[in-house]
């Protein structure tokens, strides 16, 4: 080699040596990957790596288990991480067969099996845990004890899609083959969207909302030994486009009339034994404002009356229909107000449940209640009773097959205001108007309905 070439090579080598000595060497860090339970799954991808490297870590579940998430809450698997310090990642696994309680945030993921998870008994979501169920997950319950219970501070988030709904069913596909999903929580994460519940209701309901807060949209409740949905006074942040069918009693039962007013549009009720919204319990005593909405099916006030007390103000929309039991009635207190204004095409109807009778409407209200285009059917004694200082404007009222139509009792002649127009009495067996006092009630009925024999009016003396 010539002297020039030797000098050139020496210069290059010296430059490289100087450059490498000036360059700052990168730190190396150790990434540790562990399984929270090696009986459920294994991991790979750990080691020592240069700072800034991007590596892949992976969890592999054993048969009978699913990967749930890493201990930092990330559920991605396999997962790419950047090496910036020594760090430990712990993979958590859950059993394909779920039982007992869940205390940590958990995601139930869609697998490759026809049934993704089996729940044995009632699975409890406890503490502040939120269980999230991915679209497309199918869950089966082993027997009639199977169900999910969302306790006070926990949450259950189920957001399927139209193409990939979340499905619940029993291993034995018959009505009543599993229990129910029960809520006691008011967490905002309580969401049911595109969820299908098939053939449960062994507890007499598919879903029990209690007094919880839940959003329910685009769900299917199909097959229950009792109700599709039950509850006390739940808060429905949304309830739209749901279908409830094949229930052995009725689609929905709440203990409060108020709870039904958050039911929105697009709901369907099919092939249930009785297509009624059941208000199930004792008297419905109302003290505040309430707008009773027209729903796709009628209300059944089961086992009690609607009582307006204090300064209550209740408005009933056109087209609403109520069924009442034998003891059922509507009572409007002295300071309360009832506004029930139907239309010529959409009457408001009050009628007995089954082949029975009910107790009718009683006004003591002084606040100016108003009824129009209302039908009262088959009351036990009086369809409408007006008493004391009542102030009522009644027009276009049909009274059918009652003992008496109107009862005017102990009127305060100086204060009672009774305006009437366009009454239709049909088949009132004992009379259309019964009064025990008649003097100067603004001559309301006498002006509109002259007192003649064809009205078959009975006085107390008769």
C-alpha positions in Angstrom: 0.0 0.0 0.0 1.3 3.4 -0.8 2.2 5.9 1.8 -0.7 8.1 0.7 -3.3 5.3 1.1 -1.9 4.4 4.5 -2.2 8.0 5.6 -5.8 8.2 4.3 -6.9 5.0 6.0 -5.3 6.2 9.3 -7.2 9.5 9.0 -10.6 7.7 8.4 -10.0 5.4 11.4 -9.0 8.2 13.6 -12.1 10.2 12.6 -14.4 7.3 13.3 -12.8 6.8 16.7 -13.1 10.5 17.6 -16.8 10.5 16.4 -17.7 7.4 18.4 -16.1 8.8 21.5 -18.0 12.1 21.1 -21.3 10.3 20.5 -23.4 9.9 23.7 -24.3 6.2 24.3 -28.0 5.5 24.9 -29.3 4.1 28.1 -30.7 0.6 28.4 -33.8 -0.3 30.3 -35.4 -3.5 31.4 -39.0 -4.3 30.5 -40.5 -7.0 32.6 -43.7 -8.8 31.4 -45.6 -10.9 33.9 -48.8 -12.9 34.1 -51.1 -12.2 37.0 -51.9 -15.9 37.1 -49.8 -18.4 35.2 -52.6 -20.9 35.6 -54.7 -18.7 33.3 -52.2 -17.4 30.8 -48.6 -16.6 29.8 -46.7 -13.6 28.4 -43.8 -12.8 26.2 -41.8 -9.8 25.0 -39.8 -8.7 28.0 -36.0 -8.0 28.1 -33.4 -5.3 28.1 -33.6 -2.7 25.3 -32.1 0.5 24.3 -33.9 3.7 25.3 -36.4 4.8 22.6 -36.9 1.3 21.3 -40.4 0.2 20.4 -41.1 -3.3 21.4 -44.1 -5.7 21.3 -45.5 -7.5 24.4 -48.2 -10.1 24.2 -50.4 -12.1 26.5 -51.7 -15.6 25.6 -54.6 -17.0 27.5 -54.8 -20.7 28.3 -57.9 -22.7 27.4 -60.9 -21.7 29.4 -59.7 -18.1 29.9 -59.6 -14.7 28.2 -57.1 -11.9 28.4 -58.8 -9.0 30.1 -56.2 -6.1 30.2 -52.8 -5.0 31.4 -52.5 -3.7 34.9 -52.3 -0.1 33.7 -55.8 -0.4 32.2 -54.8 -0.8 28.6 -56.6 -3.7 26.9 -54.6 -3.8 23.6 -53.1 -7.2 22.9 -50.5 -7.6 21.3 -49.3 -4.2 22.5 -46.5 -1.9 21.3 -44.7 0.0 24.0 -41.9 2.5 23.9 -38.9 1.9 26.2 -38.3 5.0 28.3 -37.5 3.5 31.7 -37.5 0.3 33.6 -41.1 -0.9 33.7 -43.2 -3.9 34.5 -46.4 -4.9 32.6 -48.7 -7.4 34.2 -51.3 -9.3 32.1 -54.7 -10.1 33.7 -56.9 -12.9 32.6 -60.5 -13.9 33.4 -62.3 -17.2 33.1 -64.6 -18.0 30.2 -66.9 -19.2 33.0 -67.6 -16.2 35.2 -68.8 -16.5 38.8 -68.7 -14.7 42.1 -67.8 -11.0 42.1 -65.8 -8.6 39.9 -64.1 -5.7 41.9 -61.9 -4.2 39.2 -62.6 -2.5 35.8 -63.0 -5.3 33.3 -63.6 -5.7 29.6 -65.4 -8.7 28.3 -64.0 -9.2 24.8 -65.3 -10.8 21.7 -63.6 -14.2 21.0 -63.8 -16.8 18.3 -66.2 -19.1 20.1 -69.9 -19.3 19.5 -70.4 -18.4 23.1 -67.8 -16.1 24.5 -68.6 -16.4 28.2 -70.6 -18.6 30.5 -71.9 -17.1 33.8 -72.5 -19.6 36.6 -74.9 -18.2 39.2 -75.4 -14.5 39.6 -72.3 -12.5 38.8 -71.9 -9.4 41.0 -70.2 -6.2 39.9 -69.1 -4.6 43.1 -67.2 -1.7 44.6 -66.5 1.0 41.9 -65.9 -1.5 39.2 -67.1 -0.9 35.7 -67.6 -3.9 33.4 -67.5 -3.1 29.7 -68.9 -5.6 27.2 -67.6 -5.3 23.6 -69.9 -5.5 20.5 -70.7 -9.0 19.4 -70.1 -10.7 22.7 -72.4 -13.6 23.4 -73.0 -14.6 27.1 -74.9 -17.7 28.3 -76.1 -18.5 31.8 -75.8 -22.1 33.1 -79.3 -22.3 34.7 -82.2 -20.4 36.3 -79.9 -18.8 39.0 -77.9 -17.1 36.3 -77.8 -13.3 36.1 -75.8 -10.1 36.7 -76.2 -7.7 39.6 -74.8 -4.2 39.3 -74.4 -3.0 42.9 -74.7 0.6 44.2 -71.4 2.1 43.0 -70.6 -0.2 40.1 -71.5 0.1 36.4 -72.3 -2.1 33.5 -71.5 -0.6 30.0 -72.9 -2.6 27.1 -72.7 -0.8 23.7 -73.2 -3.2 20.8 -73.9 -2.2 17.3 -76.7 -3.1 14.8 -74.3 -5.4 13.0 -72.7 -6.9 16.2 -75.3 -6.8 19.1 -74.4 -8.1 22.6 -76.5 -11.2 23.3 -77.6 -12.9 26.6 -79.2 -16.3 26.6 -79.5 -19.5 28.7 -77.6 -22.7 27.9 -81.1 -24.2 27.8 -83.0 -22.0 25.3 -86.4 -21.9 26.8 -88.3 -19.0 28.4 -87.3 -18.7 32.1 -84.0 -20.5 31.3 -82.0 -17.9 33.3 -82.7 -15.1 35.8 -82.2 -11.4 35.2 -79.9 -8.4 35.0 -80.4 -6.2 38.0 -79.3 -2.7 38.6 -78.9 -0.7 41.9 -76.5 1.9 40.5 -76.9 5.5 39.3 -73.5 5.6 37.4 -73.5 7.4 34.0 -71.8 4.3 32.5 -74.9 2.2 32.8 -75.7 1.9 29.1 -77.6 -0.8 27.2 -77.4 -0.3 23.4 -78.0 -2.9 20.8 -78.4 -5.6 23.5 -80.5 -8.8 23.0 -81.9 -10.6 26.0 -83.5 -14.0 25.1 -85.7 -16.3 27.2 -84.8 -15.3 30.7 -87.1 -13.8 33.3 -87.0 -16.7 35.8 -87.2 -14.0 38.5 -90.4 -12.7 36.8 -88.4 -10.0 34.9 -85.6 -9.9 32.4 -84.2 -6.6 33.7 -84.9 -5.1 37.1 -83.9 -1.4 37.2 -84.8 -0.8 40.9 -84.2 2.9 41.5 -81.1 3.0 39.3 -80.2 5.3 36.4 -79.8 3.6 33.0 -79.9 4.4 29.3 -81.6 1.8 27.1 -81.6 2.1 23.3 -82.2 -0.2 20.4 -82.5 -3.3 22.6 -84.6 -6.4 22.3 -86.2 -8.1 25.3 -87.6 -11.4 24.1 -89.2 -14.0 26.3 -89.8 -13.7 30.1 -91.9 -15.6 32.6 -93.1 -12.3 33.9 -92.2 -8.7 32.8 -89.6 -7.6 30.3 -88.5 -4.7 32.6 -89.5 -4.0 36.2 -88.4 -1.4 38.7 -89.3 1.0 41.4 -88.7 4.6 40.3 -85.8 4.3 37.9 -84.3 7.2 36.0 -84.3 6.4 32.3 -81.8 8.9 30.7 -82.9 7.4 27.4 -85.4 4.7 26.4 -86.0 4.6 22.6 -86.4 2.1 19.8 -86.6 -0.9 22.0 -88.7 -4.0 21.4 -90.3 -6.0 24.3 -92.0 -9.3 23.3 -93.3 -12.6 24.5 -93.6 -11.7 28.2 -95.8 -13.8 30.4 -97.3 -10.8 32.1 -96.6 -7.4 30.6 -93.7 -5.6 29.0 -93.0 -3.1 31.7 -93.9 -2.7 35.4 -92.8 0.2 37.6 -93.9 1.2 41.1 -94.2 4.9 40.0 -96.3 6.5 37.3 -93.6 9.1 37.1 -91.0 6.6 35.9 -92.9 6.0 32.7 -92.7 9.6 31.6 -89.1 9.1 30.4 -90.0 6.5 27.9 -89.3 7.9 24.5 -90.2 7.2 20.9 -90.0 4.2 18.7 -90.6 1.4 21.2 -92.6 -1.7 20.2 -94.5 -4.2 22.4 -95.4 -7.5 20.7 -97.1 -10.7 21.7 -97.1 -10.1 25.4 -99.8 -11.6 27.5 -101.1 -8.1 28.3 -99.8 -5.2 26.4 -100.0 -2.7 29.3 -97.6 -0.4 31.1 -98.2 -1.6 34.7 -98.0 0.9 37.5 -97.7 -1.8 40.2 -98.3 -1.1 43.8 -100.3 1.1 46.2 -101.8 4.6 45.6 -99.9 6.9 43.3 -99.8 10.1 45.4 -98.5 13.1 43.4 -97.3 16.3 45.0 -95.5 18.0 42.1 -95.9 18.6 38.4 -96.4 15.6 36.1 -97.1 15.4 32.4 -98.5 12.0 31.6 -97.4 11.1 28.1 -99.2 9.1 25.5 -97.4 5.9 24.9 -97.7 3.2 22.3 -99.8 1.1 24.8 -102.1 1.9 27.7 -101.4 2.4 31.4 -102.7 0.0 34.0 -103.0 1.4 37.6 -102.7 -1.8 39.5 -103.9 -2.0 43.1 -104.4 1.7 43.8 -105.6 5.2 42.9 -104.1 8.4 41.4 -104.2 11.0 44.2 -103.2 14.7 43.5 -102.2 16.3 46.8 -100.8 19.7 47.8 -100.1 21.9 44.8 -99.8 19.0 42.4 -100.5 19.8 38.8 -101.0 16.9 36.4 -101.5 17.1 32.7 -102.7 14.2 30.6 -101.9 14.2 26.9 -104.5 13.4 24.2 -104.8 9.7 23.4 -103.8 8.4 26.9 -105.8 5.4 28.2 -105.9 4.2 31.8 -107.2 0.9 33.2 -108.1 0.8 36.9 -108.7 -2.0 39.4 -111.8 -2.2 41.6 -110.4 0.2 44.2 -108.9 2.5 41.5 -109.9 6.2 41.3 -108.6 9.6 40.5 -108.8 12.1 43.4 -108.0 15.8 42.9 -107.3 17.6 46.2 -108.4 21.1 47.1 -105.2 22.9 45.9 -104.3 20.5 43.1 -105.0 20.8 39.4 -105.9 18.2 36.7 -105.8 19.1 33.1 -107.0 16.3 30.8 -107.7 17.8 27.4 -108.1 15.3 24.6 -109.1 16.1 21.1 -112.0 15.1 18.9 -109.8 12.4 17.2 -107.8 11.4 20.3 -110.0 11.1 23.5 -108.5 10.4 26.9 -110.1 7.2 28.3 -110.6 5.9 31.8 -111.9 2.4 32.1 -111.9 -0.7 34.4 -109.4 -3.5 34.1 -111.0 -6.7 32.9 -114.7 -7.2 33.6 -114.7 -5.1 36.8 -115.6 -1.6 37.8 -113.7 1.3 39.3 -114.4 4.3 41.5 -114.3 7.2 39.0 -113.0 10.8 39.3 -113.5 13.0 42.4 -112.9 16.7 42.4 -112.4 18.9 45.4 -110.0 21.2 43.6 -110.5 24.9 43.7 -107.7 25.7 41.2 -109.6 25.4 37.9 -109.2 21.8 36.6 -110.2 21.2 33.0 -111.4 18.1 31.2 -112.4 17.8 27.6 -112.9 14.9 25.2 -112.7 12.4 28.0 -114.5 9.0 28.3 -115.5 7.5 31.6 -116.5 3.8 31.4 -118.2 1.4 33.9 -117.7 3.0 37.3 -119.1 1.3 40.4 -121.2 4.3 41.6 -120.4 7.7 40.2 -118.3 8.5 37.1 -117.5 12.1 38.2 -118.0 13.6 41.7 -117.8 17.3 42.2 -117.8 18.6 45.8 -117.3 21.6 48.1 -115.6 24.6 46.4 -114.6 22.7 43.3 -113.7 24.7 40.2 -114.1 22.4 37.1 -114.6 23.0 33.4 -116.0 19.9 31.8 -116.8 19.6 28.1 -117.3 16.9 25.6 -117.5 14.2 28.2 -118.8 10.7 27.5 -120.0 8.6 30.5 -120.8 5.0 29.7 -122.4 2.3 31.7 -122.0 3.7 35.2 -124.6 3.6 38.0 -124.7 7.5 38.0 -123.0 9.9 35.6 -122.4 13.0 37.7 -122.5 13.4 41.5 -122.7 16.9 43.0 -122.2 16.7 46.7 -122.2 19.3 49.5 -121.5 22.2 47.2 -120.3 25.6 48.6 -122.8 27.6 46.5 -120.8 30.8 46.9 -117.6 29.3 45.6 -118.2 26.2 43.5 -117.7 26.9 39.8 -119.0 24.1 37.5 -119.0 24.8 33.8 -120.3 22.0 31.6 -120.9 21.5 27.9 -121.6 18.6 25.5 -122.1 15.7 27.9 -123.1 12.3 26.5 -124.6 9.9 29.0 -125.0 6.3 27.9 -126.5 3.5 29.9 -126.2 5.1 33.3 -128.4 2.6 35.2 -129.6 4.8 38.1 -129.4 8.2 36.5 -127.3 10.7 34.7 -127.0 13.3 37.5 -127.2 12.7 41.2 -127.3 15.6 43.6 -127.9 15.9 47.3 -128.0 19.8 47.1 -128.9 21.7 44.0 -129.5 25.3 45.1 -127.6 27.9 43.0 -124.8 25.8 41.6 -124.7 28.5 38.9 -127.6 26.5 37.4 -124.9 24.8 35.3 -126.6 21.5 34.6 -130.1 23.0 34.5 -129.0 25.4 31.8 -127.4 22.8 29.6 -129.5 19.8 30.5 -133.0 20.9 31.5 -134.3 18.9 34.4 -136.8 16.6 32.7 -137.8 13.0 33.2 -135.8 11.8 30.3 -132.6 12.6 32.1 -133.8 10.3 34.9 -132.4 12.6 37.6 -132.5 11.3 41.2 -132.4 13.6 44.2 -131.5 12.4 47.7 -135.1 12.4 48.7 -136.0 10.0 46.0 
